[in-house]
Amino acid sequence: MQITREEINRDTEQNVQQYLTFMIGSEEYAISLLKVKEIIEYDTVTQVPKTPEWIRGVINLRGSVVPVIDLAVKFRQAASVAGKLTCIVITEVESGDEAAVMGIMADSVRQVIDLRPQDIEDSPTFGTRVNVDYLLGMARSGKKFCLLLDTEKVLSTDELLELPESVEQSPQSAGTSQPDVELHLGSDPLESAAPEASEAAGTE
């Protein structure tokens, strides 16, 4: 039985996975697009006492409490500072038999990239502050590499069990709402998700 070039190309295309890349500090990271539910503008985050430093706080997302993770702190860097392009990437991770929704604070969203298995290289054993257990590998992005995060490990729910089930709106956040910017999986998902971030990436 012979395998045609068309069949090889089709198998290759089926193995392509899409990743959303974003910046935290000077480093570019990526997570599987299948784990991304939406991207929202960074707004009021309510701090929760007695939680790890890398938990920025929680947001009220359409009535659900969603913890916001500052990966910069978790990766032993200076805490992220909210700016014009700062956003929250809403992700879904497995927690036992259920799915948990969490937010990743990102300095800016970059792009959606297509990666085949052969495009992914082994995680570096040196030169990065990120625990290699948190990484799936790395992929070339221009002249640099972006680090592919394993969301199930870096966003482990074990340390979030003490978060309250609900959060009341504080006077500061009363009357404000979280803008809902859906991530449309079309030809250019970032157009509607973070137009300013896409513009910034296009000028680089």
BAVONU-243683 format. One record per residue (C-alpha): residue number from 0; residue in three letters; x, y, z. Coordinates in nm, 4 decimals, always signed. Example, Ala and Ser with C-alpha at 12.3 -4.5 7.8 and 13.67 -1.06 7.14 Angstrom:
<atoms>
0,ALA,+1.2300,-0.4500,+0.7800 .
1,SER,+1.3670,-0.1060,+0.7140 .
</atoms>
This chain:
<atoms>
0,MET,+0.0000,+0.0000,+0.0000 .
1,GLN,+0.1467,+0.3321,-0.1063 .
2,ILE,+0.0950,+0.6569,+0.0817 .
3,THR,+0.0403,+0.9516,-0.1490 .
4,ARG,+0.1796,+1.3006,-0.0946 .
5,GLU,-0.1779,+1.4263,-0.0569 .
6,GLU,-0.2338,+1.1860,+0.2337 .
7,ILE,+0.0895,+1.2989,+0.3989 .
8,ASN,-0.0086,+1.6650,+0.3632 .
9,ARG,-0.3550,+1.5911,+0.5009 .
10,ASP,-0.2111,+1.4096,+0.8035 .
11,THR,+0.0296,+1.6973,+0.8622 .
12,GLU,-0.2530,+1.9517,+0.8513 .
13,GLN,-0.4559,+1.7438,+1.0966 .
14,ASN,-0.1649,+1.7529,+1.3434 .
15,VAL,-0.1421,+2.1322,+1.3365 .
16,GLN,-0.2375,+2.2931,+1.6670 .
17,GLN,-0.3082,+2.6597,+1.7264 .
18,TYR,-0.1571,+2.8544,+2.0146 .
19,LEU,-0.2322,+3.2007,+2.1483 .
20,THR,+0.0830,+3.3960,+2.2314 .
21,PHE,+0.1073,+3.6812,+2.4808 .
22,MET,+0.3710,+3.8856,+2.6570 .
23,ILE,+0.4594,+3.8823,+3.0260 .
24,GLY,+0.7452,+4.1219,+3.0842 .
25,SER,+0.9992,+4.0700,+2.8071 .
26,GLU,+0.9096,+3.7055,+2.7486 .
27,GLU,+0.6578,+3.5629,+2.5037 .
28,TYR,+0.4439,+3.2702,+2.6173 .
29,ALA,+0.1832,+3.0567,+2.4430 .
30,ILE,-0.1079,+2.8368,+2.5457 .
31,SER,-0.3245,+2.6078,+2.3386 .
32,LEU,-0.6056,+2.8001,+2.1730 .
33,LEU,-0.8398,+2.5168,+2.2703 .
34,LYS,-0.7917,+2.6209,+2.6336 .
35,VAL,-0.8853,+2.9848,+2.5669 .
36,LYS,-1.2468,+3.0842,+2.6266 .
37,GLU,-1.2191,+3.4578,+2.5691 .
38,ILE,-1.0029,+3.7641,+2.6223 .
39,ILE,-1.1265,+4.0594,+2.8266 .
40,GLU,-0.9897,+4.4018,+2.9071 .
41,TYR,-0.8127,+4.4283,+3.2417 .
42,ASP,-1.0435,+4.6033,+3.4858 .
43,THR,-1.1260,+4.5959,+3.8562 .
44,VAL,-0.9743,+4.2955,+4.0329 .
45,THR,-1.0816,+4.2265,+4.3920 .
46,GLN,-0.7991,+4.1117,+4.6162 .
47,VAL,-0.8644,+3.8088,+4.8360 .
48,PRO,-0.6814,+3.7825,+5.1716 .
49,LYS,-0.4660,+3.4802,+5.2555 .
50,THR,-0.4118,+3.3690,+4.8978 .
51,PRO,-0.0746,+3.3094,+4.7275 .
52,GLU,+0.1022,+3.6242,+4.6043 .
53,TRP,+0.0674,+3.5106,+4.2436 .
54,ILE,-0.3108,+3.5269,+4.2679 .
55,ARG,-0.3805,+3.8865,+4.1665 .
56,GLY,-0.7376,+3.8591,+4.2901 .
57,VAL,-1.0745,+3.7629,+4.1462 .
58,ILE,-1.3133,+3.9131,+3.8952 .
59,ASN,-1.6879,+3.8796,+3.8586 .
60,LEU,-1.7358,+3.7380,+3.5100 .
61,ARG,-2.1057,+3.7306,+3.4342 .
62,GLY,-2.1847,+3.6174,+3.7896 .
63,SER,-1.8984,+3.3681,+3.8207 .
64,VAL,-1.5929,+3.4181,+4.0406 .
65,VAL,-1.2776,+3.3837,+3.8310 .
66,PRO,-0.9309,+3.3970,+3.9904 .
67,VAL,-0.6734,+3.6064,+3.8034 .
68,ILE,-0.3193,+3.4682,+3.7998 .
69,ASP,-0.0118,+3.6913,+3.7737 .
70,LEU,+0.2334,+3.4480,+3.6166 .
71,ALA,+0.5155,+3.7001,+3.6489 .
72,VAL,+0.5028,+3.6559,+4.0266 .
73,LYS,+0.4672,+3.2795,+3.9964 .
74,PHE,+0.7769,+3.2774,+3.7762 .
75,ARG,+0.9665,+3.4790,+4.0426 .
76,GLN,+0.9679,+3.8058,+3.8523 .
77,ALA,+0.8437,+4.1507,+3.9478 .
78,ALA,+0.4657,+4.1779,+3.9689 .
79,SER,+0.2926,+4.2818,+3.6459 .
80,VAL,+0.1873,+4.6454,+3.6181 .
81,ALA,-0.1445,+4.7104,+3.4438 .
82,GLY,-0.1053,+4.9212,+3.1315 .
83,LYS,-0.2917,+5.0242,+2.8187 .
84,LEU,-0.2668,+4.6814,+2.6529 .
85,THR,-0.3031,+4.4683,+2.9666 .
86,CYS,-0.5735,+4.2063,+2.9352 .
87,ILE,-0.6961,+3.8875,+3.0994 .
88,VAL,-0.6904,+3.5636,+2.9029 .
89,ILE,-0.9784,+3.3511,+3.0315 .
90,THR,-0.8794,+2.9854,+3.0212 .
91,GLU,-1.0332,+2.6532,+3.1129 .
92,VAL,-0.8324,+2.3820,+3.2871 .
93,GLU,-0.9228,+2.0356,+3.4093 .
94,SER,-0.9857,+2.0061,+3.7823 .
95,GLY,-1.0636,+1.6452,+3.8646 .
96,ASP,-1.3829,+1.5587,+3.6811 .
97,GLU,-1.4749,+1.9230,+3.6306 .
98,ALA,-1.3374,+2.2194,+3.4379 .
99,ALA,-1.2135,+2.5264,+3.6245 .
100,VAL,-1.2111,+2.8733,+3.4691 .
101,MET,-0.9152,+3.1009,+3.5439 .
102,GLY,-0.7692,+3.4218,+3.4081 .
103,ILE,-0.4091,+3.4899,+3.3091 .
104,MET,-0.2935,+3.8499,+3.3364 .
105,ALA,-0.1013,+3.9371,+3.0198 .
106,ASP,+0.0844,+4.2576,+2.9358 .
107,SER,-0.0381,+4.2220,+2.5770 .
108,VAL,-0.1736,+3.9613,+2.3389 .
109,ARG,+0.0460,+3.8918,+2.0372 .
110,GLN,-0.0937,+3.6500,+1.7820 .
111,VAL,-0.2316,+3.3063,+1.7042 .
112,ILE,+0.0288,+3.0686,+1.5624 .
113,ASP,-0.0008,+2.7277,+1.3966 .
114,LEU,+0.2433,+2.4652,+1.5211 .
115,ARG,+0.3114,+2.1135,+1.4037 .
116,PRO,+0.4765,+1.8579,+1.6335 .
117,GLN,+0.8093,+1.9077,+1.4553 .
118,ASP,+0.7903,+2.2840,+1.5239 .
119,ILE,+0.8029,+2.2265,+1.9008 .
120,GLU,+1.1420,+2.1852,+2.0638 .
121,ASP,+1.2236,+2.0479,+2.4072 .
122,SER,+1.1985,+2.2792,+2.7047 .
123,PRO,+1.5252,+2.4559,+2.7873 .
124,THR,+1.7087,+2.3244,+3.0915 .
125,PHE,+1.8763,+2.6594,+3.1545 .
126,GLY,+1.8333,+3.0301,+3.0816 .
127,THR,+1.4684,+3.0565,+3.1880 .
128,ARG,+1.3087,+3.1436,+3.5218 .
129,VAL,+1.0118,+2.9195,+3.4507 .
130,ASN,+0.9964,+2.5781,+3.6153 .
131,VAL,+1.0424,+2.3289,+3.3309 .
132,ASP,+0.7534,+2.1262,+3.4733 .
133,TYR,+0.5262,+2.4111,+3.3621 .
134,LEU,+0.6425,+2.3873,+2.9991 .
135,LEU,+0.5372,+2.1742,+2.7049 .
136,GLY,+0.8324,+2.2985,+2.5023 .
137,MET,+0.9249,+2.6036,+2.3022 .
138,ALA,+0.8720,+2.7263,+1.9470 .
139,ARG,+1.0499,+2.9819,+1.7345 .
140,SER,+0.8843,+3.3225,+1.7150 .
141,GLY,+1.0808,+3.5536,+1.4894 .
142,LYS,+1.4379,+3.5712,+1.6203 .
143,LYS,+1.3386,+3.4470,+1.9646 .
144,PHE,+1.1500,+3.1543,+2.1152 .
145,CYS,+0.8138,+3.1548,+2.2845 .
146,LEU,+0.7578,+2.9182,+2.5753 .
147,LEU,+0.4594,+2.6820,+2.5507 .
148,LEU,+0.2846,+2.6576,+2.8860 .
149,ASP,+0.1171,+2.3455,+3.0210 .
150,THR,-0.1990,+2.5076,+3.1577 .
151,GLU,-0.2954,+2.2012,+3.3611 .
152,LYS,+0.0250,+2.2379,+3.5664 .
153,VAL,+0.0913,+2.6111,+3.5732 .
154,LEU,-0.2736,+2.6783,+3.6613 .
155,SER,-0.3122,+2.3878,+3.9020 .
156,THR,-0.6246,+2.4267,+4.1137 .
157,ASP,-0.4756,+2.2665,+4.4238 .
158,GLU,-0.3732,+2.6040,+4.5680 .
159,LEU,-0.7040,+2.7704,+4.4867 .
160,LEU,-0.9324,+2.5552,+4.6989 .
161,GLU,-0.9646,+2.8191,+4.9685 .
162,LEU,-1.1075,+3.0858,+4.7371 .
163,PRO,-1.4604,+3.1952,+4.8291 .
164,GLU,-1.7520,+3.0711,+4.6228 .
165,SER,-1.8773,+3.4222,+4.5585 .
166,VAL,-1.7476,+3.7770,+4.5803 .
167,GLU,-1.9663,+4.0765,+4.6578 .
168,GLN,-1.9062,+4.3905,+4.4592 .
169,SER,-1.7159,+4.6495,+4.6566 .
170,PRO,-1.8165,+5.0191,+4.6436 .
171,GLN,-1.5230,+5.0746,+4.4092 .
172,SER,-1.6460,+4.8149,+4.1623 .
173,ALA,-2.0175,+4.8806,+4.2017 .
174,GLY,-2.1700,+5.0145,+3.8868 .
175,THR,-1.8836,+4.8898,+3.6715 .
176,SER,-1.8906,+4.5843,+3.4541 .
177,GLN,-1.6343,+4.3611,+3.2930 .
178,PRO,-1.6337,+4.4230,+2.9164 .
179,ASP,-1.6950,+4.0953,+2.7365 .
180,VAL,-1.4706,+4.0549,+2.4353 .
181,GLU,-1.5291,+3.7112,+2.2873 .
182,LEU,-1.2439,+3.5334,+2.1157 .
183,HIS,-1.3868,+3.4465,+1.7755 .
184,LEU,-1.2036,+3.1558,+1.6165 .
185,GLY,-1.2183,+3.2952,+1.2657 .
186,SER,-0.9460,+3.3985,+1.0282 .
187,ASP,-0.8125,+3.6527,+1.2770 .
188,PRO,-0.9320,+3.5792,+1.6318 .
189,LEU,-0.7391,+3.8672,+1.7808 .
190,GLU,-0.9184,+4.1329,+1.5772 .
191,SER,-1.2135,+4.1343,+1.8136 .
192,ALA,-1.0261,+4.0169,+2.1216 .
193,ALA,-0.7542,+4.2770,+2.1494 .
194,PRO,-0.7364,+4.5163,+1.8547 .
195,GLU,-0.4784,+4.7402,+2.0174 .
196,ALA,-0.2533,+4.4453,+2.0911 .
197,SER,-0.2792,+4.3212,+1.7334 .
198,GLU,-0.1904,+4.6694,+1.6076 .
199,ALA,+0.1123,+4.6839,+1.8321 .
200,ALA,+0.2288,+4.3398,+1.7165 .
201,GLY,+0.1879,+4.4414,+1.3529 .
202,THR,+0.4212,+4.7379,+1.3895 .
203,GLU,+0.7046,+4.5343,+1.5363 .
</atoms>
